[in-house]
Amino acid sequence: MLLAILPVGPASWLAVTALSLYVISTSDASSTRRGTLILLAVTVPMLWSRLLFHFFAELILRIDAALVGWILRVPRTGDVVEFADASGVLVILPGCSSLANVSLAFLCWVTVSQLAGHKRSAYDLFWCLMACFSVVAVNVTRISFMGLSQWHYAMFHSWWGSAVANTAILGLTVGFCVLGVRRELLRPL
């Protein structure tokens, strides 16, 4: 409880993680466990993916840059990719990384599967990974369009470009998660 009342956000999320693990390990009620699993999954984007990014930011941004450079067939150095029309360079900053939205895709999978009362199966990892990969694919595609030229950068880095990309990410993420639990959603009440 001390961690939760400290005015330090990460400490509070660490407390939520510990409490969630405790409730999951001691609770007999199915609905309590399902709700607590969702709460535990909330800690992933709020704490664990941020912590992961803090330690591996350079590697994660280089992977994004490597994918963009490969798609555009242009040279890259670290997290800097040359524009396809050679008019300058595109720097991939932490706000452009796919990691934050990948953690939200994981949260979506856990939430949808727990709300639907999904029985675990061998295909769960596939559907969760499809939701996560779709996030990376949309993000890398958007950055690749930005890397075509200065004009494309201005177009796709705008509010509209962000709205279109976020809508695509949301649709694909929810779509793959719903496909993964379709048996439970389609069963008669």
C-alpha positions as CSV (number, residue, x, y, z in Angstrom):
1,M,0.0,0.0,0.0
2,L,2.9,2.3,0.7
3,L,4.0,2.1,-3.0
4,A,0.5,3.1,-4.1
5,I,0.3,6.2,-2.0
6,L,3.7,7.5,-3.0
7,P,3.5,10.4,-5.5
8,V,5.6,8.4,-8.0
9,G,3.6,7.0,-10.9
10,P,5.9,4.0,-11.6
11,A,5.8,2.9,-7.9
12,S,2.0,2.9,-8.0
13,W,2.0,0.8,-11.1
14,L,4.4,-1.6,-9.4
15,A,2.0,-1.8,-6.5
16,V,-0.9,-2.6,-8.9
17,T,1.3,-5.3,-10.5
18,A,2.1,-6.9,-7.1
19,L,-1.5,-6.7,-6.0
20,S,-2.8,-8.2,-9.2
21,L,-0.4,-11.1,-9.0
22,Y,-1.4,-11.7,-5.4
23,V,-5.2,-11.6,-6.2
24,I,-4.6,-14.0,-9.2
25,S,-2.7,-16.4,-7.1
26,T,-5.1,-16.5,-4.1
27,S,-8.6,-15.9,-5.7
28,D,-10.9,-18.8,-6.4
29,A,-13.6,-16.7,-8.2
30,S,-13.4,-16.8,-12.0
31,S,-14.8,-13.3,-12.4
32,T,-12.3,-11.9,-9.9
33,R,-9.4,-13.6,-11.7
34,R,-10.6,-12.4,-15.1
35,G,-10.9,-8.8,-13.9
36,T,-7.6,-8.9,-12.2
37,L,-5.9,-10.2,-15.3
38,I,-7.2,-7.2,-17.2
39,L,-5.9,-4.9,-14.4
40,L,-2.5,-6.7,-14.6
41,A,-2.5,-6.2,-18.4
42,V,-3.1,-2.4,-17.9
43,T,0.3,-2.3,-16.1
44,V,2.0,-3.4,-19.3
45,P,1.5,-0.1,-21.2
46,M,1.6,2.0,-18.1
47,L,4.8,0.6,-16.6
48,W,6.5,-2.4,-18.2
49,S,6.7,-1.2,-21.9
50,R,7.9,2.2,-20.7
51,L,10.6,0.5,-18.6
52,L,11.5,-1.8,-21.5
53,F,11.7,1.3,-23.8
54,H,13.9,3.1,-21.3
55,F,16.5,0.4,-21.4
56,F,16.2,-0.6,-25.0
57,A,15.2,2.6,-26.8
58,E,18.2,2.7,-29.1
59,L,17.7,-0.9,-30.3
60,I,13.9,-0.5,-30.7
61,L,14.3,2.8,-32.7
62,R,17.0,1.1,-34.9
63,I,14.7,-1.8,-35.6
64,D,12.0,0.7,-36.8
65,A,14.6,2.6,-38.8
66,A,15.9,-0.7,-40.4
67,L,12.4,-1.7,-41.4
68,V,11.7,1.8,-42.9
69,G,15.1,1.8,-44.7
70,W,14.5,-1.7,-46.1
71,I,11.0,-0.7,-47.4
72,L,12.3,2.5,-49.0
73,R,15.6,0.9,-50.1
74,V,17.6,3.8,-48.6
75,P,20.6,4.0,-46.3
76,R,20.1,4.5,-42.6
77,T,22.4,5.2,-39.7
78,G,21.1,4.2,-36.3
79,D,17.6,5.7,-36.1
80,V,18.2,8.1,-39.0
81,V,16.8,7.2,-42.5
82,E,17.5,9.1,-45.6
83,F,14.5,10.5,-47.5
84,A,13.9,8.4,-50.7
85,D,14.2,11.5,-52.8
86,A,17.5,12.4,-51.1
87,S,16.1,15.7,-49.9
88,G,17.2,15.2,-46.3
89,V,16.9,12.7,-43.5
90,L,14.1,11.4,-41.3
91,V,14.9,10.9,-37.6
92,I,12.8,8.3,-35.8
93,L,12.1,9.6,-32.3
94,P,10.7,7.7,-29.3
95,G,7.2,9.1,-30.0
96,C,7.3,7.3,-33.4
97,S,8.1,3.9,-32.0
98,S,5.7,1.0,-32.3
99,L,6.3,-0.3,-28.8
100,A,3.7,1.8,-27.0
101,N,0.9,0.7,-29.4
102,V,2.1,-2.9,-29.3
103,S,1.6,-2.9,-25.5
104,L,-1.9,-1.5,-26.1
105,A,-2.6,-4.4,-28.6
106,F,-1.5,-6.8,-25.9
107,L,-3.9,-5.1,-23.4
108,C,-6.7,-5.3,-26.0
109,W,-6.1,-9.0,-26.5
110,V,-6.3,-9.7,-22.7
111,T,-9.3,-7.4,-22.3
112,V,-11.3,-8.9,-25.2
113,S,-10.4,-12.5,-24.3
114,Q,-11.3,-12.1,-20.6
115,L,-14.6,-10.2,-21.3
116,A,-15.6,-12.9,-23.7
117,G,-14.8,-15.6,-21.2
118,H,-12.4,-17.1,-23.8
119,K,-11.1,-20.6,-23.1
120,R,-7.3,-20.7,-23.7
121,S,-6.2,-22.4,-26.8
122,A,-3.1,-23.1,-28.9
123,Y,-4.1,-20.2,-31.2
124,D,-4.2,-17.5,-28.6
125,L,-0.5,-16.6,-29.1
126,F,-1.2,-16.4,-32.9
127,W,-4.1,-13.9,-32.5
128,C,-2.3,-11.8,-30.0
129,L,0.8,-11.7,-32.2
130,M,-1.3,-10.8,-35.2
131,A,-2.7,-7.8,-33.3
132,C,0.8,-6.8,-32.3
133,F,2.3,-7.2,-35.7
134,S,-0.5,-5.2,-37.3
135,V,0.4,-2.3,-35.1
136,V,4.1,-2.5,-36.2
137,A,3.0,-2.9,-39.9
138,V,0.8,0.2,-39.8
139,N,3.4,2.3,-37.9
140,V,6.3,1.3,-40.2
141,T,4.1,1.9,-43.2
142,R,3.2,5.4,-42.0
143,I,6.9,6.2,-41.3
144,S,7.8,4.8,-44.7
145,F,5.4,7.1,-46.4
146,M,6.9,10.0,-44.4
147,G,10.3,8.9,-45.6
148,L,9.5,9.4,-49.3
149,S,10.0,13.2,-49.3
150,Q,9.6,16.4,-47.3
151,W,6.1,16.8,-48.7
152,H,5.1,13.2,-47.7
153,Y,6.5,13.9,-44.2
154,A,4.4,17.0,-43.8
155,M,1.3,15.1,-45.1
156,F,1.6,11.9,-43.0
157,H,3.0,13.6,-39.9
158,S,0.0,15.8,-39.7
159,W,-3.0,15.5,-37.5
160,W,-4.9,13.7,-40.3
161,G,-2.1,11.2,-40.9
162,S,-2.0,10.4,-37.2
163,A,-5.8,10.0,-37.1
164,V,-5.8,7.7,-40.1
165,A,-2.9,5.6,-38.7
166,N,-4.5,5.4,-35.3
167,T,-7.9,4.4,-36.7
168,A,-6.2,1.6,-38.8
169,I,-4.3,0.4,-35.7
170,L,-7.4,0.4,-33.6
171,G,-9.5,-1.4,-36.3
172,L,-6.8,-4.1,-36.9
173,T,-6.1,-4.6,-33.2
174,V,-9.7,-5.0,-32.2
175,G,-10.4,-7.0,-35.4
176,F,-7.7,-9.6,-34.7
177,C,-8.7,-9.8,-31.0
178,V,-12.3,-10.4,-31.9
179,L,-11.4,-13.0,-34.5
180,G,-9.4,-14.8,-31.8
181,V,-12.5,-15.1,-29.5
182,R,-15.1,-15.5,-32.2
183,R,-16.3,-18.9,-30.8
184,E,-17.2,-17.4,-27.5
185,L,-18.8,-14.3,-29.1
186,L,-20.9,-16.4,-31.5
187,R,-22.1,-19.1,-29.1
188,P,-25.7,-18.9,-28.1
189,L,-26.6,-17.4,-24.8
